[in-house]
Amino acid sequence: MAPRRVHPRRASRIGALVATLVVFATACAGPREAARPAPTPAQATATTPAYFYQRAYEELSSRYIQPVDLSVLAAAGLSNLNKIDTRLAVKQSGTRIDIYEGETLAGGFDLPRRDDMQRWAAVTAQAVDAARGASSVLRDTPNDRVFRAFMDGSLSKLDAYTRYDDPDRARESRAVRDGFGGIGVTVGFENGETRVDIVSPETPAARAGLRVGDRLVAVDGRSLLGLAERDVIARLRGPVGTELRLDVRRPPSERTIEMRLLRGHIVPPTVTYRRDGDLAYVKVSGFNQRTTEALTDAIRRAKVDIKPAMRGMILDLRGNLGGLLDQAVGVSDLFLAGGTIVSTRGRHRASHQSMTAQPGDIGEDIPLVVLVNGQSASASEIVAAALQDNGRAIVVGTTSFGKGSVQTLVQMPNDGELVITWARFHAPSGYPLADLGVIPAYCTSGRGDSVAEALAAVRNGGLTDAATMGRWRAADHANMAGLKSLRDICPPDNASRDGEIAIATALLRDAAMFSRTLQSVQQAAQVR
């Protein structure tokens, strides 16, 4: 069966932070005073801890990229409660699990059938209740902290990217990828004062006249002096359309200015553009819901600024840890007239998808160099691999991070989020990105930051040869030592060197050299 073709504009959000499954439920009740029998399956409603555990078990069992053993997850989660009370211990023997407080048996439980999620949830809730009954420390601990300890322990048995975010962390994650109600400033702190470091354009802060360097004194008459960062941010944020009153001190004057602003929908900026003579330099720091739109605006601006003289664009993905898959697909499609962008494969049927580029986008005619390093991960690796494998761009830097996994989001009953690895990314040429990453055409590992040395490497060849590219694409991903050996050809490096920009600049300003190099990349892309 041919892979399903998905237009980037309609691509499911199934990437590093994607495919949110929303469960509407109230928060779980607070800690109980004493242990009590676990709820039966019928009692495991949205208001009980048993429902929290049931949702976790169901989603992990159906979506995780490999089959899970609930007895292993449950034992690891319960054992991790000793992070709250060190006297708690769990012992599992056969089909039974026992909870101890010191040397005292707090409770013993028979383990359910492998596929009975409701009973697993009930037994887990009962075991936690038994531990609460025996431990005054655990009894006084809020449910959300208990959930966090349990999930951290349970998920430690899975891959490094499957995680649980408690409600506070989940809210911050949602704000980064989807935006939030705010005024559009980035703040810093100095001597107890809140300082405006960045004012994003076309935001309530910009329209009100806030400036970099302003000191925020109070919000709605409540002083910000000495507050922690999270408390200041909480006061600045709020529902879109609500009003806030800011008291602002603008150095060097000691006079306080009062401003009234309406909060807007703020999506953190991820795209920065600057002109460098006849080149456009664009830095993409992450992939949230506005990244493709912002990059489109940057390309349009570059074409107006530089006009016909533009020789090309440097797309800097160094330090970009990733984000939304649909945005990685959209960014790739801006530069591709056709071809596969990425495919995903996992255990869950819905995880098998293939995304292809469509013609007619604004960046298809721009000569392109992409910069990556050891902190270019996930969505940024998709973009680099798509542009390299399709022979569209020259990649410069060091081997990327190698996070080739797809995570899906599940909103939990307490407003936390379960982030589950459910598929692997595959580059257009077919190789999995996981544990391998993208090898650049020009490797800068170990070359220091000498611009002269970097330029000499370009002029004297130094391209990753087709044979290496072929070995990269044919790698045995069951052989971790072999993958490491390949990555050692161009070891990952987290630095962002001036020499890498110098290489990109030299390539783009010498049309003949760029054409020869790109042709070599295209030929290497055909090697399997």
Secondary structure, 3 states (H helix, E strand, C coil): CCCCEECHHHCCCCCCCEEEECCCCCCCCCCCCCCCCCCCHHHCCCCCHHHHHHHHHHHHHHHCCCCCCHHHHHHHHHHHHHHCCCCEEEEEECCEEEEEECCEEEEEEECCCCCCHHHHHHHHHHHHHHHHHHCHHHHCCCHHHHHHHHHHHHHCCCCCCCEEECHHHHHHHHHHHHCEEECCEEEEEECCEEEEEEECCCCHHHHHCCCCCCEEEEECCEECCCCCHHHHHHHHCCCCCCEEEEEEECCCCCCEEEEEEECEEECCCCEEEEEECCEEEEEECCECCCHHHHHHHHHHHHHHHHHHHCCEEEEECCCCCCECHHHHHHHHHHHCCCCEEEEEECCCHHHCEEEECCCCCCCCCCCEEEEECCCCCCHHHHHHHHHHHCCCCEEEECCCCCCCEEEEEEECCCCCEEEEEEEEEECCCCCECCCCCCCCCEECCCCCCCHHHHHHHHHCCCECCHHHHHHHHCCCCCCHHHHHHHHCCCCCCCCCCHHHHHHHHHHHHCHHHHHHHHHHHHHHHCCC
